[in-house]
Amino acid sequence: MRMLRDLQDLLLLATLVDCSWTAVCQAAQALHDHELIAVVAACQAETKVQQGWLTTQLKAAAPQALLVAK
């Protein structure tokens, strides 16, 4: 059950990071800072990959953790 909780916590943090990249991207666009926009795009893409991996791990761990826990 602890692994499931850890995955949930990590996914929550990754979602917060994604929201932060969105805010930074908006600021970069307002400043017309093309270099920062490119950096944010790369980092946001990597964050999406991490979110996908965490979601897959969560889906794999949830049934076992929940069924064993009862």
C-alpha positions, 0 to 999 in steps of 0.5 A: 500500500505504501508504494501506491501512496508514494506513486500518488504523491509523485504523480501529484508533484509531477502535476504541480511541476507541469502547472508551473511550467505552464505559468513560466511559459505564459510569462516567457510568451509575454516577454517574447523570450524565445530561448526560455520558451524553447527550454520550457517546451523541452522541460514540459515534454519531459514532465509529460513523459514522467507523468505518463510513466507514473500513471502506468506504474500506478495502474500496475500497482493499484490492483495488487496493493488494494487487493492485498491490503484488505 
